[in-house]
């Protein structure tokens, strides 16, 4: 795995960390914990938890002392680490709150769009029913009228009778 060269523009990330826990017998040391212990088999209690990666725009100083800081007293560096941790916690809390706000906005938008979709579907059904009724009415009018062939026969018969009457 490699670190990203730069953060995404939208500060969104799909990366996650998988944290697993397993129940071990009392007195087990960290050297005795093996990867096989995390295989899911009958009788083993294994818990999985996925942690989402959240980008924080602030660039807090590293808690690891650099070359010039190595001579400082351990108590001073512990105080610095404590304040940096508190600052980092505040940043994470603020980001979490912003994410929750965005999530609630997204849910309200989803519910609004769902309502609009339901309304549009109902309108579509009403229009289909109206179209079907109009088609039935127009077909009744066409079937109730006289056919074109009958009209031609009556016209032809009228011409023949008129011709006969004019000759007499």
N, CA, C and O atoms as a DFTB+ gen file, in Angstrom:
672 C
 N C O
     1  1       0.843      -1.179       0.000
     2  2       0.000       0.000       0.000
     3  2       0.886       1.239       0.000
     4  3       1.943       1.264       0.629
     5  1       0.438       2.258      -0.712
     6  2       1.185       3.501      -0.774
     7  2       0.296       4.649      -0.320
     8  3      -0.925       4.614      -0.476
     9  1       0.923       5.642       0.232
    10  2       0.182       6.833       0.646
    11  2      -0.212       7.626      -0.595
    12  3       0.491       7.608      -1.606
    13  1      -1.333       8.313      -0.507
    14  2      -1.760       9.152      -1.618
    15  2      -0.849      10.371      -1.694
    16  3      -0.391      10.889      -0.675
    17  1      -0.599      10.814      -2.907
    18  2       0.254      11.982      -3.102
    19  2      -0.458      13.253      -2.650
    20  3       0.158      14.141      -2.060
    21  1      -1.772      13.337      -2.932
    22  2      -2.545      14.489      -2.492
    23  2      -3.970      14.044      -2.201
    24  3      -4.448      13.051      -2.750
    25  1      -4.631      14.782      -1.342
    26  2      -6.001      14.444      -0.937
    27  2      -6.963      14.718      -2.091
    28  3      -6.723      15.621      -2.892
    29  1      -8.064      13.940      -2.186
    30  2      -9.065      14.201      -3.224
    31  2      -9.680      15.584      -3.034
    32  3      -9.727      16.108      -1.921
    33  1     -10.150      16.169      -4.137
    34  2     -10.704      17.510      -4.085
    35  2     -11.945      17.598      -3.217
    36  3     -12.141      18.590      -2.515
    37  1     -12.795      16.563      -3.255
    38  2     -14.028      16.604      -2.466
    39  2     -13.842      16.097      -1.042
    40  3     -14.806      16.031      -0.278
    41  1     -12.615      15.740      -0.679
    42  2     -12.256      15.268       0.662
    43  2     -13.079      14.043       1.076
    44  3     -13.315      13.828       2.265
    45  1     -13.514      13.247       0.105
    46  2     -14.253      12.029       0.377
    47  2     -13.370      10.844       0.068
    48  3     -12.571      10.881      -0.867
    49  1     -13.512       9.792       0.853
    50  2     -12.667       8.622       0.683
    51  2     -13.482       7.376       0.952
    52  3     -14.324       7.368       1.851
    53  1     -13.246       6.325       0.188
    54  2     -13.949       5.063       0.390
    55  2     -13.077       4.043       1.115
    56  3     -13.498       2.907       1.329
    57  1     -11.868       4.443       1.491
    58  2     -10.962       3.523       2.168
    59  2     -11.475       3.210       3.568
    60  3     -12.111       4.040       4.218
    61  1     -11.178       1.974       4.019
    62  2     -11.594       1.540       5.353
    63  2     -10.488       0.695       5.959
    64  3      -9.677       0.104       5.246
    65  1     -10.466       0.647       7.281
    66  2      -9.580      -0.243       8.005
    67  2     -10.435      -1.296       8.678
    68  3     -11.483      -0.983       9.241
    69  1      -9.991      -2.548       8.623
    70  2     -10.702      -3.635       9.285
    71  2      -9.986      -3.933      10.595
    72  3      -8.807      -4.285      10.606
    73  1     -10.718      -3.787      11.702
    74  2     -10.183      -4.098      13.021
    75  2     -10.866      -5.382      13.479
    76  3     -12.094      -5.457      13.522
    77  1     -10.058      -6.400      13.824
    78  2     -10.606      -7.675      14.258
    79  2     -10.159      -7.963      15.682
    80  3      -9.034      -7.648      16.070
    81  1     -11.047      -8.560      16.448
    82  2     -10.712      -8.995      17.798
    83  2     -11.053     -10.466      17.924
    84  3     -11.975     -10.961      17.277
    85  1     -10.312     -11.147      18.750
    86  2     -10.551     -12.566      18.972
    87  2     -10.375     -12.841      20.467
    88  3      -9.538     -12.220      21.123
    89  1     -11.154     -13.758      20.992
    90  2     -11.048     -14.127      22.398
    91  2      -9.931     -15.153      22.533
    92  3      -9.903     -16.161      21.826
    93  1      -9.001     -14.875      23.467
    94  2      -7.886     -15.797      23.713
    95  2      -7.898     -16.185      25.190
    96  3      -8.567     -15.554      26.008
    97  1      -7.161     -17.211      25.504
    98  2      -7.111     -17.664      26.900
    99  2      -6.306     -16.675      27.736
   100  3      -5.490     -15.912      27.219
   101  1      -6.559     -16.710      29.035
   102  2      -5.886     -15.804      29.964
   103  2      -4.383     -16.067      29.958
   104  3      -3.957     -17.222      29.963
   105  1      -3.588     -15.022      29.949
   106  2      -2.145     -15.160      29.997
   107  2      -1.483     -15.263      28.634
   108  3      -0.273     -15.474      28.559
   109  1      -2.234     -15.123      27.565
   110  2      -1.659     -15.184      26.220
   111  2      -0.876     -13.901      25.959
   112  3      -1.378     -12.804      26.206
   113  1       0.337     -14.035      25.466
   114  2       1.156     -12.868      25.154
   115  2       0.942     -12.468      23.700
   116  3       0.378     -13.228      22.913
   117  1       1.395     -11.270      23.355
   118  2       1.208     -10.782      21.983
   119  2       2.003     -11.618      20.980
   120  3       1.621     -11.703      19.813
   121  1       3.094     -12.231      21.411
   122  2       3.879     -13.073      20.511
   123  2       3.158     -14.377      20.194
   124  3       3.431     -15.001      19.168
   125  1       2.254     -14.789      21.053
   126  2       1.508     -16.030      20.847
   127  2       0.278     -15.845      19.961
   128  3      -0.347     -16.825      19.555
   129  1      -0.072     -14.599      19.661
   130  2      -1.227     -14.322      18.793
   131  2      -0.783     -14.512      17.344
   132  3       0.130     -13.838      16.867
   133  1      -1.445     -15.440      16.653
   134  2      -1.099     -15.768      15.267
   135  2      -2.259     -15.406      14.349
   136  3      -3.397     -15.271      14.800
   137  1      -1.971     -15.251      13.074
   138  2      -3.019     -14.904      12.116
   139  2      -4.066     -16.012      11.997
   140  3      -5.217     -15.738      11.658
   141  1      -3.674     -17.275      12.276
   142  2      -4.623     -18.381      12.201
   143  2      -5.732     -18.243      13.252
   144  3      -6.815     -18.807      13.093
   145  1      -5.463     -17.501      14.311
   146  2      -6.456     -17.324      15.366
   147  2      -7.658     -16.515      14.863
   148  3      -8.732     -16.553      15.463
   149  1      -7.468     -15.777      13.749
   150  2      -8.533     -14.934      13.222
   151  2      -9.326     -15.627      12.111
   152  3     -10.210     -15.012      11.515
   153  1      -9.021     -16.905      11.823
   154  2      -9.817     -17.665      10.862
   155  2     -11.163     -17.972      11.491
   156  3     -11.240     -18.394      12.645
   157  1     -12.210     -17.759      10.733
   158  2     -13.551     -17.976      11.268
   159  2     -13.873     -19.467      11.228
   160  3     -14.161     -20.034      10.174
   161  1     -13.816     -20.070      12.385
   162  2     -14.130     -21.483      12.532
   163  2     -15.115     -21.637      13.676
   164  3     -15.293     -20.726      14.485
   165  1     -15.747     -22.790      13.734
   166  2     -16.708     -23.057      14.799
   167  2     -16.006     -22.989      16.153
   168  3     -14.897     -23.499      16.313
   169  1     -16.653     -22.364      17.113
   170  2     -16.098     -22.271      18.456
   171  2     -15.248     -21.043      18.702
   172  3     -14.860     -20.802      19.846
   173  1     -14.935     -20.245      17.673
   174  2     -14.127     -19.041      17.854
   175  2     -15.038     -17.815      17.813
   176  3     -15.939     -17.708      16.981
   177  1     -14.777     -16.920      18.716
   178  2     -15.531     -15.667      18.749
   179  2     -14.638     -14.589      18.158
   180  3     -13.646     -14.180      18.761
   181  1     -15.012     -14.135      16.958
   182  2     -14.239     -13.114      16.249
   183  2     -15.170     -11.953      15.955
   184  3     -16.256     -12.134      15.404
   185  1     -14.735     -10.766      16.326
   186  2     -15.504      -9.552      16.069
   187  2     -14.792      -8.756      14.978
   188  3     -13.570      -8.610      15.010
   189  1     -15.562      -8.238      14.004
   190  2     -15.022      -7.400      12.942
   191  2     -15.624      -6.008      13.071
   192  3     -16.806      -5.859      13.383
   193  1     -14.817      -5.006      12.832
   194  2     -15.310      -3.633      12.827
   195  2     -14.546      -2.865      11.760
   196  3     -13.315      -2.864      11.738
   197  1     -15.299      -2.209      10.871
   198  2     -14.674      -1.436       9.793
   199  2     -14.671       0.040      10.170
   200  3     -15.701       0.600      10.544
   201  1     -13.507       0.658      10.068
   202  2     -13.344       2.080      10.340
   203  2     -13.176       2.813       9.018
   204  3     -12.276       2.504       8.237
   205  1     -14.054       3.795       8.771
   206  2     -13.935       4.595       7.553
   207  2     -12.815       5.605       7.704
   208  3     -12.578       6.132       8.791
   209  1     -12.136       5.867       6.614
   210  2     -11.089       6.881       6.602
   211  2     -11.756       8.230       6.366
   212  3     -12.554       8.388       5.442
   213  1     -11.420       9.201       7.213
   214  2     -11.967      10.545       7.089
   215  2     -10.799      11.507       6.945
   216  3      -9.901      11.537       7.787
   217  1     -10.816      12.290       5.877
   218  2      -9.780      13.290       5.686
   219  2     -10.100      14.506       6.534
   220  3     -11.243      14.957       6.591
   221  1      -9.095      15.020       7.179
   222  2      -9.239      16.232       7.972
   223  2      -8.377      17.294       7.303
   224  3      -7.170      17.107       7.148
   225  1      -8.994      18.416       6.904
   226  2      -8.233      19.416       6.161
   227  2      -7.100      20.056       6.967
   228  3      -6.111      20.506       6.389
   229  1      -7.234      20.101       8.292
   230  2      -6.180      20.696       9.108
   231  2      -4.940      19.810       9.045
   232  3      -5.050      18.603       8.829
   233  1      -3.769      20.399       9.229
   234  2      -2.526      19.658       9.174
   235  2      -1.850      19.750      10.545
   236  3      -0.931      20.548      10.725
   237  1      -2.308      18.918      11.538
   238  2      -1.731      19.028      12.871
   239  2      -0.284      18.549      12.871
   240  3       0.092      17.705      12.058
   241  1       0.535      19.088      13.786
   242  2       1.929      18.655      13.866
   243  2       2.014      17.201      14.316
   244  3       1.145      16.706      15.034
   245  1       3.048      16.544      13.894
   246  2       3.236      15.131      14.212
   247  2       3.554      14.954      15.695
   248  3       4.329      15.731      16.253
   249  1       2.960      13.926      16.355
   250  2       3.257      13.686      17.761
   251  2       4.638      13.056      17.953
   252  3       5.108      12.957      19.086
   253  1       5.294      12.631      16.880
   254  2       6.619      12.018      16.973
   255  2       7.647      13.134      17.051
   256  3       7.662      14.008      16.184
   257  1       8.517      13.134      18.073
   258  2       9.502      14.212      18.195
   259  2      10.505      14.161      17.055
   260  3      10.952      13.088      16.650
   261  1      10.854      15.346      16.541
   262  2      11.839      15.430      15.478
   263  2      13.213      15.644      16.091
   264  3      13.329      15.734      17.313
   265  1      14.240      15.727      15.285
   266  2      15.628      15.791      15.746
   267  2      15.883      16.866      16.784
   268  3      16.551      16.595      17.782
   269  1      15.374      18.084      16.587
   270  2      15.656      19.182      17.507
   271  2      14.862      19.046      18.801
   272  3      15.230      19.642      19.813
   273  1      13.780      18.273      18.787
   274  2      12.938      18.135      19.962
   275  2      13.361      16.989      20.865
   276  3      12.832      16.862      21.969
   277  1      14.283      16.162      20.441
   278  2      14.630      14.966      21.195
   279  2      15.234      15.284      22.556
   280  3      15.157      14.457      23.464
   281  1      15.827      16.447      22.719
   282  2      16.449      16.792      23.988
   283  2      15.438      17.287      25.016
   284  3      15.799      17.436      26.183
   285  1      14.211      17.542      24.642
   286  2      13.206      18.061      25.566
   287  2      12.853      17.016      26.605
   288  3      13.093      15.822      26.422
   289  1      12.282      17.488      27.693
   290  2      11.903      16.549      28.754
   291  2      10.699      15.733      28.308
   292  3       9.874      16.221      27.536
   293  1      10.587      14.489      28.785
   294  2       9.460      13.650      28.393
   295  2       8.135      14.240      28.838
   296  3       7.126      14.055      28.157
   297  1       8.108      14.945      29.958
   298  2       6.864      15.503      30.461
   299  2       6.338      16.580      29.520
   300  3       5.134      16.653      29.273
   301  1       7.227      17.411      28.995
   302  2       6.817      18.460      28.066
   303  2       6.272      17.835      26.794
   304  3       5.261      18.296      26.264
   305  1       6.934      16.781      26.289
   306  2       6.438      16.164      25.059
   307  2       5.121      15.452      25.313
   308  3       4.290      15.391      24.407
   309  1       4.893      14.914      26.497
   310  2       3.601      14.300      26.818
   311  2       2.497      15.352      26.830
   312  3       1.392      15.102      26.349
   313  1       2.793      16.520      27.375
   314  2       1.811      17.598      27.374
   315  2       1.487      18.025      25.952
   316  3       0.327      18.269      25.618
   317  1       2.518      18.115      25.112
   318  2       2.298      18.483      23.709
   319  2       1.450      17.433      23.009
   320  3       0.529      17.764      22.263
   321  1       1.763      16.170      23.251
   322  2       0.993      15.081      22.630
   323  2      -0.453      15.133      23.102
   324  3      -1.374      14.919      22.314
   325  1      -0.657      15.418      24.390
   326  2      -2.019      15.516      24.921
   327  2      -2.804      16.627      24.252
   328  3      -3.964      16.446      23.884
   329  1      -2.160      17.785      24.096
   330  2      -2.867      18.904      23.456
   331  2      -3.099      18.626      21.976
   332  3      -4.139      18.992      21.429
   333  1      -2.135      17.981      21.328
   334  2      -2.311      17.628      19.919
   335  2      -3.416      16.600      19.762
   336  3      -4.202      16.667      18.817
   337  1      -3.480      15.648      20.684
   338  2      -4.529      14.628      20.636
   339  2      -5.889      15.281      20.835
   340  3      -6.851      14.941      20.146
   341  1      -5.973      16.219      21.776
   342  2      -7.240      16.923      21.999
   343  2      -7.632      17.707      20.755
   344  3      -8.799      17.720      20.363
   345  1      -6.651      18.361      20.134
   346  2      -6.928      19.116      18.906
   347  2      -7.389      18.180      17.792
   348  3      -8.338      18.481      17.068
   349  1      -6.720      17.064      17.665
   350  2      -7.097      16.081      16.654
   351  2      -8.492      15.530      16.931
   352  3      -9.288      15.341      16.011
   353  1      -8.779      15.274      18.205
   354  2     -10.112      14.774      18.575
   355  2     -11.181      15.810      18.227
   356  3     -12.245      15.458      17.718
   357  1     -10.899      17.085      18.500
   358  2     -11.843      18.150      18.152
   359  2     -12.079      18.200      16.648
   360  3     -13.213      18.358      16.194
   361  1     -10.993      18.064      15.873
   362  2     -11.120      18.070      14.407
   363  2     -11.972      16.896      13.934
   364  3     -12.836      17.058      13.072
   365  1     -11.725      15.714      14.501
   366  2     -12.496      14.527      14.109
   367  2     -13.954      14.697      14.514
   368  3     -14.855      14.348      13.750
   369  1     -14.196      15.237      15.725
   370  2     -15.570      15.463      16.178
   371  2     -16.288      16.445      15.261
   372  3     -17.444      16.229      14.899
   373  1     -15.608      17.516      14.887
   374  2     -16.201      18.515      14.003
   375  2     -16.511      17.895      12.639
   376  3     -17.580      18.135      12.077
   377  1     -15.588      17.107      12.111
   378  2     -15.807      16.435      10.824
   379  2     -16.971      15.466      10.919
   380  3     -17.773      15.358       9.991
   381  1     -17.066      14.757      12.047
   382  2     -18.166      13.816      12.249
   383  2     -19.501      14.554      12.283
   384  3     -20.480      14.098      11.693
   385  1     -19.542      15.698      12.976
   386  2     -20.768      16.487      13.032
   387  2     -21.141      17.010      11.652
   388  3     -22.317      17.004      11.287
   389  1     -20.154      17.463      10.881
   390  2     -20.425      17.937       9.518
   391  2     -20.959      16.808       8.657
   392  3     -21.860      17.014       7.843
   393  1     -20.407      15.616       8.831
   394  2     -20.872      14.453       8.074
   395  2     -22.312      14.122       8.451
   396  3     -23.124      13.795       7.585
   397  1     -22.629      14.206       9.736
   398  2     -24.005      13.944      10.169
   399  2     -24.966      14.975       9.591
   400  3     -26.074      14.629       9.181
   401  1     -24.543      16.250       9.555
   402  2     -25.382      17.287       8.961
   403  2     -25.623      17.004       7.479
   404  3     -26.749      17.104       6.991
   405  1     -24.552      16.651       6.773
   406  2     -24.694      16.321       5.350
   407  2     -25.583      15.108       5.171
   408  3     -26.363      15.041       4.222
   409  1     -25.471      14.145       6.078
   410  2     -26.294      12.943       6.000
   411  2     -27.764      13.291       6.191
   412  3     -28.617      12.788       5.461
   413  1     -28.070      14.147       7.167
   414  2     -29.471      14.529       7.379
   415  2     -29.995      15.322       6.190
   416  3     -31.155      15.164       5.809
   417  1     -29.156      16.178       5.594
   418  2     -29.564      16.897       4.388
   419  2     -29.850      15.917       3.256
   420  3     -30.816      16.081       2.511
   421  1     -29.013      14.913       3.135
   422  2     -29.204      13.911       2.080
   423  2     -30.510      13.149       2.302
   424  3     -31.247      12.890       1.350
   425  1     -30.798      12.790       3.552
   426  2     -32.049      12.057       3.828
   427  2     -33.263      12.927       3.536
   428  3     -34.259      12.429       3.011
   429  1     -33.205      14.207       3.862
   430  2     -34.337      15.079       3.563
   431  2     -34.513      15.216       2.055
   432  3     -35.641      15.246       1.563
   433  1     -33.403      15.299       1.314
   434  2     -33.483      15.372      -0.141
   435  2     -34.058      14.074      -0.710
   436  3     -34.859      14.102      -1.645
   437  1     -33.650      12.948      -0.148
   438  2     -34.166      11.652      -0.612
   439  2     -35.664      11.565      -0.375
   440  3     -36.404      11.126      -1.256
   441  1     -36.127      11.983       0.815
   442  2     -37.562      11.917       1.095
   443  2     -38.335      12.862       0.180
   444  3     -39.424      12.520      -0.281
   445  1     -37.785      14.047      -0.087
   446  2     -38.447      14.998      -0.987
   447  2     -38.548      14.412      -2.394
   448  3     -39.599      14.496      -3.030
   449  1     -37.455      13.818      -2.880
   450  2     -37.466      13.218      -4.220
   451  2     -38.417      12.023      -4.287
   452  3     -39.061      11.796      -5.312
   453  1     -38.504      11.260      -3.193
   454  2     -39.431      10.125      -3.151
   455  2     -40.867      10.609      -3.258
   456  3     -41.675      10.021      -3.976
   457  1     -41.186      11.693      -2.535
   458  2     -42.532      12.264      -2.618
   459  2     -42.826      12.741      -4.033
   460  3     -43.912      12.496      -4.559
   461  1     -41.863      13.422      -4.653
   462  2     -42.051      13.898      -6.021
   463  2     -42.245      12.739      -6.993
   464  3     -43.056      12.825      -7.914
   465  1     -41.501      11.657      -6.787
   466  2     -41.634      10.483      -7.646
   467  2     -43.021       9.871      -7.498
   468  3     -43.646       9.494      -8.489
   469  1     -43.505       9.773      -6.256
   470  2     -44.841       9.223      -6.007
   471  2     -45.899      10.087      -6.679
   472  3     -46.819       9.565      -7.308
   473  1     -45.775      11.414      -6.550
   474  2     -46.727      12.324      -7.174
   475  2     -46.704      12.174      -8.693
   476  3     -47.758      12.126      -9.328
   477  1     -45.504      12.099      -9.280
   478  2     -45.378      11.953     -10.731
   479  2     -45.982      10.630     -11.206
   480  3     -46.607      10.576     -12.265
   481  1     -45.798       9.570     -10.427
   482  2     -46.373       8.270     -10.780
   483  2     -47.891       8.339     -10.755
   484  3     -48.550       7.806     -11.649
   485  1     -48.457       8.992      -9.736
   486  2     -49.918       9.134      -9.654
   487  2     -50.451       9.954     -10.827
   488  3     -51.481       9.611     -11.406
   489  1     -49.762      11.027     -11.176
   490  2     -50.176      11.844     -12.313
   491  2     -50.140      11.024     -13.606
   492  3     -51.039      11.122     -14.441
   493  1     -49.102      10.225     -13.754
   494  2     -48.969       9.384     -14.941
   495  2     -50.126       8.392     -15.037
   496  3     -50.675       8.178     -16.117
   497  1     -50.494       7.789     -13.909
   498  2     -51.615       6.844     -13.910
   499  2     -52.921       7.551     -14.267
   500  3     -53.724       7.011     -15.028
   501  1     -53.146       8.754     -13.729
   502  2     -54.358       9.508     -14.054
   503  2     -54.417       9.818     -15.542
   504  3     -55.468       9.685     -16.170
   505  1     -53.279      10.235     -16.109
   506  2     -53.246      10.560     -17.535
   507  2     -53.502       9.327     -18.394
   508  3     -54.181       9.415     -19.417
   509  1     -52.967       8.183     -17.988
   510  2     -53.222       6.946     -18.733
   511  2     -54.708       6.596     -18.725
   512  3     -55.264       6.228     -19.760
   513  1     -55.356       6.710     -17.557
   514  2     -56.787       6.421     -17.464
   515  2     -57.594       7.380     -18.333
   516  3     -58.530       6.964     -19.015
   517  1     -57.237       8.649     -18.310
   518  2     -57.938       9.639     -19.119
   519  2     -57.760       9.349     -20.608
   520  3     -58.714       9.458     -21.379
   521  1     -56.558       8.983     -21.012
   522  2     -56.296       8.637     -22.408
   523  2     -57.105       7.418     -22.828
   524  3     -57.653       7.376     -23.930
   525  1     -57.175       6.431     -21.948
   526  2     -57.949       5.221     -22.248
   527  2     -59.433       5.551     -22.402
   528  3     -60.098       5.021     -23.292
   529  1     -59.962       6.438     -21.524
   530  2     -61.372       6.830     -21.640
   531  2     -61.617       7.580     -22.938
   532  3     -62.638       7.357     -23.588
   533  1     -60.703       8.467     -23.334
   534  2     -60.863       9.202     -24.592
   535  2     -60.835       8.268     -25.795
   536  3     -61.586       8.456     -26.752
   537  1     -59.976       7.273     -25.743
   538  2     -59.933       6.296     -26.850
   539  2     -61.235       5.515     -26.943
   540  3     -61.728       5.264     -28.043
   541  1     -61.800       5.126     -25.795
   542  2     -63.077       4.391     -25.801
   543  2     -64.188       5.253     -26.362
   544  3     -65.012       4.769     -27.138
   545  1     -64.227       6.552     -25.977
   546  2     -65.259       7.455     -26.475
   547  2     -65.142       7.659     -27.982
   548  3     -66.146       7.686     -28.695
   549  1     -63.907       7.801     -28.459
   550  2     -63.736       8.020     -29.900
   551  2     -64.090       6.762     -30.688
   552  3     -64.611       6.858     -31.799
   553  1     -63.815       5.588     -30.130
   554  2     -64.173       4.360     -30.845
   555  2     -65.686       4.170     -30.861
   556  3     -66.217       3.619     -31.825
   557  1     -66.402       4.614     -29.810
   558  2     -67.864       4.523     -29.794
   559  2     -68.458       5.429     -30.864
   560  3     -69.404       5.044     -31.551
   561  1     -67.902       6.638     -31.009
   562  2     -68.411       7.573     -32.015
   563  2     -68.197       7.033     -33.419
   564  3     -69.058       7.191     -34.285
   565  1     -67.057       6.399     -33.647
   566  2     -66.774       5.867     -34.979
   567  2     -67.673       4.675     -35.282
   568  3     -68.148       4.536     -36.409
   569  1     -67.912       3.820     -34.306
   570  2     -68.735       2.636     -34.566
   571  2     -70.208       3.006     -34.653
   572  3     -70.956       2.283     -35.311
   573  1     -70.672       4.079     -34.036
   574  2     -72.078       4.489     -34.079
   575  2     -72.433       5.208     -35.374
   576  3     -73.623       5.311     -35.670
   577  1     -71.515       5.701     -36.147
   578  2     -71.780       6.437     -37.378
   579  2     -72.019       5.492     -38.553
   580  3     -71.989       4.270     -38.402
   581  1     -72.258       6.082     -39.730
   582  2     -72.500       5.296     -40.938
   583  2     -71.171       4.996     -41.613
   584  3     -70.228       5.785     -41.558
   585  1     -71.123       3.821     -42.258
   586  2     -69.891       3.437     -42.934
   587  2     -69.768       4.179     -44.265
   588  3     -70.767       4.652     -44.805
   589  1     -68.599       4.277     -44.771
   590  2     -68.309       4.983     -46.011
   591  2     -68.951       4.267     -47.205
   592  3     -69.436       4.914     -48.132
   593  1     -68.952       2.949     -47.178
   594  2     -69.551       2.168     -48.279
   595  2     -71.043       2.437     -48.364
   596  3     -71.586       2.592     -49.458
   597  1     -71.714       2.493     -47.215
   598  2     -73.148       2.764     -47.208
   599  2     -73.435       4.148     -47.784
   600  3     -74.398       4.330     -48.529
   601  1     -72.588       5.127     -47.434
   602  2     -72.782       6.477     -47.957
   603  2     -72.605       6.512     -49.474
   604  3     -73.354       7.195     -50.172
   605  1     -71.622       5.784     -49.980
   606  2     -71.411       5.738     -51.428
   607  2     -72.586       5.077     -52.140
   608  3     -73.003       5.529     -53.206
   609  1     -73.121       4.005     -51.551
   610  2     -74.284       3.344     -52.162
   611  2     -75.500       4.259     -52.215
   612  3     -76.201       4.304     -53.226
   613  1     -75.752       4.989     -51.134
   614  2     -76.895       5.911     -51.101
   615  2     -76.689       7.015     -52.140
   616  3     -77.636       7.397     -52.828
   617  1     -75.473       7.526     -52.261
   618  2     -75.195       8.561     -53.256
   619  2     -75.373       8.040     -54.669
   620  3     -75.968       8.718     -55.506
   621  1     -74.873       6.862     -54.943
   622  2     -75.010       6.253     -56.265
   623  2     -76.477       5.985     -56.596
   624  3     -76.936       6.231     -57.711
   625  1     -77.198       5.476     -55.601
   626  2     -78.632       5.218     -55.795
   627  2     -79.368       6.528     -56.083
   628  3     -80.258       6.559     -56.933
   629  1     -79.015       7.593     -55.397
   630  2     -79.632       8.907     -55.646
   631  2     -79.348       9.387     -57.060
   632  3     -80.233       9.941     -57.712
   633  1     -78.127       9.182     -57.544
   634  2     -77.773       9.583     -58.913
   635  2     -78.570       8.786     -59.939
   636  3     -79.051       9.343     -60.925
   637  1     -78.709       7.494     -59.709
   638  2     -79.461       6.640     -60.643
   639  2     -80.921       7.063     -60.665
   640  3     -81.505       7.184     -61.742
   641  1     -81.522       7.288     -59.511
   642  2     -82.931       7.696     -59.455
   643  2     -83.100       9.063     -60.119
   644  3     -84.073       9.287     -60.838
   645  1     -82.169       9.962     -59.885
   646  2     -82.227      11.285     -60.519
   647  2     -82.107      11.185     -62.028
   648  3     -82.811      11.907     -62.734
   649  1     -81.257      10.332     -62.551
   650  2     -81.097      10.135     -63.982
   651  2     -82.378       9.577     -64.589
   652  3     -82.825      10.008     -65.652
   653  1     -82.964       8.592     -63.871
   654  2     -84.219       7.960     -64.376
   655  2     -85.338       8.996     -64.381
   656  3     -86.097       9.064     -65.348
   657  1     -85.459       9.782     -63.357
   658  2     -86.534      10.777     -63.283
   659  2     -86.341      11.868     -64.353
   660  3     -87.323      12.387     -64.882
   661  1     -85.099      12.214     -64.670
   662  2     -84.857      13.220     -65.690
   663  2     -85.178      12.683     -67.093
   664  3     -85.520      13.477     -67.969
   665  1     -85.086      11.418     -67.331
   666  2     -85.394      10.836     -68.640
   667  2     -86.870      10.716     -68.843
   668  3     -87.317      10.706     -69.990
   669  1     -87.615      10.629     -67.854
   670  2     -89.050      10.441     -67.997
   671  2     -89.745      11.747     -68.223
   672  3     -90.967      11.779     -68.366
